[in-house]
Amino acid sequence: MQPRTWLNGRLLAALTLTLILALPLAAVAGPSVTTGLGYKTMVQELCALYAQKTGQKATEMYSGNIGQMLEQVKAGSGATVVISDKLSLKASDVRFARFQPLGEAVLVLAWRKGITLQSPQDLRGAQVAKIGHPDAKAAIYGRAAVAYLKGSGLMPAVKDKVAMFSTVPQVFSYLVSGDLDAGFVNEAIVRKQGKKIGGWMEIRKDYEPLLLVAGVVQGQEDAPGVRAFMDFLATPEALAVCRKHGLRPEARP
């Protein structure tokens, strides 16, 4: 009997140790968060602050524009929270259980070093030969850029200069290299890397307001860390990160 008692004791101790080690892992389970590359830096900062405040580490997923990320969610990527503009999320094939407002984003017109634009009308001039914007179907700033060019009446004069790219960071990289003279991007990227280009201005009309939200994928409301993460996004500390990256609390007049 003694060998069996000793063996059972060893097995019980091993099982107890396994359960103890598993507890911290369960305690720090966090949400799976995705966004388009244009807001990657902001979401990374939010997730880092969330981990610091709660001890929960979010799984972060970034690889393309928001249209591409939504397709991945639809295909089963496992993302439980998606951060983008509300219009894009509601129009997608992915269903959402709830939204947490983060602020209003603004379209930005930026230009390369070596030229200066005083107004968007300068896009008509000879100094601007190439204009870029993100994907108009899959990227929120691409959709806003095309709407602005049409709504402002600029499109007929500049359509032969305009080229479409996949993401905000791609457009910005071509402004930095000088392969584009002007481009439409977001305020987050120019706030962080504006010294690499000639300048930028806000565009606040002729497109639907870009209301950034965090959306919980339907059916994932009770997934690990989701409720805690959404509660965190409503805190002053989280909203301060959003303001730092160019989101405004007030709606556009």
Sequence and secondary structure as in RCSB ss.txt:
>XXXX:A:sequence
MQPRTWLNGRLLAALTLTLILALPLAAVAGPSVTTGLGYKTMVQELCALYAQKTGQKATEMYSGNIGQMLEQVKA
GSGATVVISDKLSLKASDVRFARFQPLGEAVLVLAWRKGITLQSPQDLRGAQVAKIGHPDAKAAIYGRAAVAYLK
GSGLMPAVKDKVAMFSTVPQVFSYLVSGDLDAGFVNEAIVRKQGKKIGGWMEIRKDYEPLLLVAGVVQGQEDAPG
VRAFMDFLATPEALAVCRKHGLRPEARP
>XXXX:A:secstr
 HHHHHHHHHHHHHHHHHHHHHHHHHHTEEEEEEE GGGHHHHHHHHHHHHHHHS EEEEE SS HHHHHHHHHT
T    EEEEEHHHHHHSSS EEEEEEEEEE EEEEE TT   SSGGGGGSTT   EEEE TTT HHHHHHHHHHH
HTT HHHHGGGEEEES HHHHHHHHHHTS SEEEEEHHHHHHHGGGSSEEEEE SSS  EEEEEEEETT TTSTT
HHHHHHHHTSHHHHHHHHHTT BSS   
